[in-house]
Structure formats: C-alpha cells, structure tokens
Amino acid sequence: MSVQSAAADVDIDLRQLFASLARNWLRILVVALVVTGLAFALAWLATPEYKAAAKLEIGPRESEFTRPAGANGNERSIPDEEAVATEVQIISSPDILKQVAAKLNLAKLPEFDEALKMSALSRALVLVGLKSDPFEIPLEERVLDAMHEKLNVYGVEKTRAIAIEFSSEDPQLAAAIPNAIANAYIASKGNAKLESNSAATDFLAPEIADLQNRVKEAEAKVAAFRAQSDLLMGGNNSVLATQQLSELSSELSRVRANRASAEATADSVRRALRSGGSLDAVPEVLSSELIQRLRERQVELKNNIADLSTTLLDNHPRIRALRSQLADLDRQIRNEAEKIMKGLMAQAETAKAREAQLVADVNTLKAASARAGEEQVELDALQRDAATKRQQLDLYSSSYLQAAARKDRNYLPVDARLFSEARAPTEPYFPKIGPIVGAAFVGSLLIMAMVTLLQELFSGRAMRPAAGAHFEHIEQVAMPAVQADRALAEPDPPVARSQPAVAEIDGTDDSIIETKVEPEPVAVAEAAAEKIEPEYSEMAAGDIEPARSILGEIDIDKAAEKLIATGAARAIFVSPEGDEAAASAVLVARAVSDAGLRVLLLDLTASGAASRPMLDSGLFPGITDLLASQAQFSDVIHPDLYSDCHVIPVGTADPVRAMRAADRLPIIMQSLTTAYDLVVVECGPADAQGISRLVGEGTEVLLSMLEPDDQVTQAAVALIESGYPDLTLVTPIGHVAPGPMPGRRSAA
C-alpha cells in the first residue's frame, strides 16, 4: 500500500529480538544451572516433613431402638455446610489442642517449643529486635502456635466428612496427633452430652414435683365448680340442659310438621267433598281399607252393569237395582271420607296442643341452657388449665425418665465417628527434590529469557525504523487520450540496470510468460528500440497506424473483457510509472461498469491520482478515514462522475493512524467483494509485499504501463518472481475517455 506516513516510526525486529536468546544462551544456561544447584542444595539440606491425616464423619449416630419416644428420625437435621464448618472450628479450638498437647507431652519436644532449640542466628535476631523473644511468650501458647502452624482441618468437599492433617518431623508423631485430636473431639462431644443430660435431670426433678401439686389443685377446682354449678353431663359430653333443649327442639319440629301435614290433608279432603270431585287424588282416603273395599265393590258393580247392558235395557229391574247399589256405594265412600277428614282435623288439634306444650318447655330449657353455657365456659377454662398442666407433667416425666436412664447407663451417642485413622507415613511430603529442582530449572530459564529480551528491547538493538513518506501536493491528472504523435515519439535511451533479470516477451500473448537471466540487460532495451524504430519511421511518413504491442500489453477494452470473462472478484493494478499510469485502473473500472456489473474502485495511491478524476474534489472521506475508524462504509463510498462505478478515495484522515490499522485491509476487501461484482484497486508503484494484503480468491493482478521501458520490465519481472505468474500488462494508450454522464457535474 502506498499510503505512507510523513513521520518516521520504529518497529520491533522480531528476528533480531529472538536472536539475542541464541547469542546469550551460555549466560542463560549458566544462571539456570546455578539456580538449580542452589535449589537442589536447599532441598537436600531441608528437614523432611511428614504428613498424616485422620477423617471424621459428622452425622446422627442415634439408633432407632434407643431414640426417645415421640422423636421421628426424619426430624433430625442432617448437617449442612455451615454445621460442618462449625465442627471444623471446634476441632481446631485451643481446648482440644491443649488436651492433645498435655496427653502427648508436646511441650518437651523442640519441634513445638522454639525456646529449646534456638540457633545463634535466632538469638542474634532477638537481640537486635528483628524477632520476638520466645521466652516472653508462655509455654502453652508457644506449643499451641506451633500446632496451629502444622495443623490443617478442613471439610471434604461435597461430603459430611472432616479431614485432620498434621505435619511433623517425626512420622509417628504426625500420625499420633491427628488421631489424638479426633479422639479428644469425640470425647468432648460425649462430655457435652453428659453435661446436657445431667443438667436436664437436675432441672426436671423439681419441676415434676411442682407440676404434680399444680395438677392436683387444677383438677380439684374443676370438680368443685362442677358440683357447685350442678352442671350434669349428658351424652356427647354436653351439659344435660343443653342436651334436653336439643331433644325438645327436635320433638317440637316433628310435631309442627305433623300438624301442618294433617291440616293440609284435611283441607284437601274438604275441598274434594265440597266440589263433588274425585277422592282418588287424596292419599289418606285411598289408604283406608274400607274405602278400598268399597272401591272394589263399586268397580265390580260397574262391570256387571256393563255386561247386562248388552242384553237388557236401561229400565230393566236388574239394571236399576245394580245402579241403586252403585249410588249407595258412592254415598258410603263420601261418608267414609268425611270421617277421615274429621280424624285428620282431630289429629291436627292434638298436634297443636302438643306444640304449645313443647314451646313452653323449650322456653324454660332455653333459660337453663343459657345459664349452663355461661357456667360451662368457666368450667372449660378450668379444665383446659388442668389438661395443660397434666400434659406438661407427662412430658417432663417422660423426658426425665429417658435422661435418667441414659445417665445411669452411660449411653451417650456422639454425632461423629472416626472412620479413617491416621497412619505413619513412609515418605516425606516435603521437600520433593525432583519437582523443586525441575521447577527451579524451568523457572530460571524463563526468567533469564525474559530478562534477555527486555535488555535487547531497552538497548534499542531490536528496533528498526519503519518506512515513512509524506504526502505531496500533486496536480490533478487528466485522463490520457489518443495522440497521433505518441507513436512518433522517440524512445528513451536504454539505461543500464544492476538487476540481470528481464522479461522474455511473447508478442502473441497478452501477458508476461516467464523470466530468464541475461548477461547484458541493456541489450534487451536496445533490441526493443530497434524493433520499434521501423514502425515509428513508417508512421512519421504520414501513414499513422494504431500502436502495436511491445511487451505483450493489452488495451483497456481487452482488460475489461478478460476480467468479465474470468469472473474475477478483485483486480489489483500496479503502476510503476507513477500517477499517469493510474488511468488504466479508472478506465477498466468504467468499462466493466458500463457492461452492467457493480464495480468499485479503491484508490490506495499516495496522491489520490486514481480517485480525483472521478470526483469533483479531493477532500472526500476515504480509505484512511475507514482505517482510522473515523467513518463508515456508507461515508467513504462515492459515485463516479463519468459512469455508474463507485469509488473510495484516499481520504482525509491521518495516514500514520490509518497505517496502524493496515491489518484490517483484508477484512475490508472481503466486505467489498461481497457487496460488488468487481473491486478494482489502484496501488500505485507498489511491490509484491505491498499488495499481499489485498490478494484473495478470484484476484487478477494487472500492471499499468505507458512506455515500454526498463522500469516497467523490472516491475513485471519482480511481480512474476514474487508469485504472480499470470501478470497482465495494460496500457491506456489509444483509449478515449468518455464525457460526463447526464445530470452530473464535471470534475473540471
């Protein structure tokens, strides 16, 4: 890329930086070996430490056969993390450690009492005040401090187990102390339960005696009040007056119902008799046996009359006798119905009298029941008090018996057990000579390597100046047009080059085929001049012909056709002759756009020679603004004044800041090739390394030329040797630039 900075910068030379490691390998290795030797000596001379661990299980240990009556095993809480952490603190408490220290007589061991083995260095430090005098600390505290330093009690993750680790110079002592701590902890839990049971029995004994007296007094009050208030208890545990009131109320309801039923039935019979209607609808009439027999006799007579009517006339004596009997039966049925009605009315009167009597009795019992209810409330209060005291007495008595039994039998189940005793270790856990020596060697190598790299950086030997250039104001370059006298121009004299590599040109092809080494590169230029000379002389004679290919170059139209035919997504133009040759990229982009493809031209020249002829100003935001994160894609893409092609100019941002984000160019190119059919990039006089970030899938590399001189030849050879064998040479000579499109303002 040709956008460069005016101010020179420095880069880190990674090859030079890491080469310093190879130059200083001996120093790095010597320091690493010295550190490793010191680590080995310290590990060898260090006093070995042995570590052993005992494990406790924390959980309920009560048997279901010895569990107190009324206690549910599911109600006992399972220890959670907080409970286990609490037990960890109890195990490492000073009381437990004091018991273990006294039992194992640790105060007489120099390992636990620094005052017994003070070295000369320790005494000197005490004298100068850099270390506290151990004799000023009580012996018990010195032993406890030493035990705390060597003790590690922790809860095993995701379990209800507690591990007790202890390290010591003596392997037997390393195993004995954790076991002693575990046993002391279990014994302390048992003693705590014993004290709890003793305290319970001492508390419950006088409480039970006092409760017995209070229960007697409460029950005596209940009996005395019941006798005084004459509250006799009936069935269903209720007062007799209340029970009688309930029974009378039920009887009164039944009598009222019977009276109402008798009155209603009597009324229905009376209405039937008065209206002369049928009595069959009255259930009480039909239920009478006499009426039923009369009805049967009536039906029988009707049947006889019907049978005789078939043979006898209506005035026949026999038929008249039967009809007389039938009328007599009707009168008997009505008389019997009247008797039933009178009986129902009498029953209703009796029920009414009974109702009046029951109402009087109910009113009397209501007053008695109300008085009994008030007295019952007070009696219930006395009974509740007596029942509460009785229940409390029973509970205290049961608890006392259980606590006394456990105390007498010395049954104290502790909610912990030692399921893994500590055993004397056979190998010390510190020092591990192998890991210590290996870690010292690797660590010292890494540290020395870092020190060496930092020295190389700070010394400046790993720095190299970054390539930089400044922007120069360049006049706007107009599009080249066909000139009749260009073919008559005299070729430049050949210039001797230091590079022996030249291009072998095949006039029948449009690109450079291969390179070879020539001993005299100047002769190639002379041969090319001799080849061109007859053509120039013919055109000078007045017969002007189109310019023919000198280095296998193609014109703008053929270049556009080639890009369309190959389906290229990117066209990278390199212009070794400078800004004038950048016209090829512009003309090719416009030609492809005129063919109907979506084309964008990206100007990466230092002066903006490719984009300025396409826009009306050189102050549009462009690629430098996009790289410097000062603009977005929509801000830097502009339309061409002469075609449907789009263009991204150089931009107005600081080139130094933009070049720091040059690694974003491949991403930008990928985004552009996704949005456009063809992206044309004008790179100016760039080399193969400069265009490496722009090359991708479907890329065509083209070289713009105006004159077939050595500069163009050497640039083509360099690109071919750098991995671009399909290089295509393009010339804008002979192509006429189109005028401005309708509705657009000319760049001039």
Secondary structure, DSSP 8 states (H G I E B T S, - for coil): -----SS-EEEE-HHHHHHHHHHTHHHHHHHHHHHHHHHHHHHHHS--BEEEEEEEEES----TTTS-TT--GGGS----HHHHHHHHHHHTSHHHHHHHHHHHTGGGSTTT-GGGS--HHHHHHHHTTSS--GGGS-HHHHHHHHHHHHEEEEE-TTSSEEEEEEEESSHHHHHHHHHHHHHHHHHHHHHHHHHHHHHHHHHHHHHHHHHHHHHHHHHHHHHHHHHHHT--B-GGG-BHHHHHHHHHHHHHHHHHHHHHHHHHHHHHHHHHHHHT--STT-HHHHT-HHHHHHHHHHHHHHHHHHHHTTTS-TT-HHHHHHHHHHHHHHHHHHHHHHHHHHHHHHHHHHHHHHHHHHHHHHHHHHHHHHHHHHHHHHHHHHHHHHHHHHHHHHHHHHHHHHHHHHHHHT----SEEEEE-----SS-SB--HHHHHHHHHHHHHHHHHHHHHHHHHHHTTTEEEE-----------------TTTTTS--------S--EEEE--TTSSB--EEEE-S-HHHHHHHHHHHHHHHHHHHHTT-------SSS-B-HHHHHHHHHHHT-SEEEEE-TT-SGGGHHHHHHHHHHHHTT--EEEEE--SS-TTTGGGSS-S-S--HHHHHTTSS-HHHH-EE-SSSS-EEE---SS-HHHHHTTGGGHHHHHHHHHHH-SEEEEE--S--TTTTTTT--TTEEEEEE-SS--HHHHHHHHHHHHTT-TT-EEE--TT-------TT-----
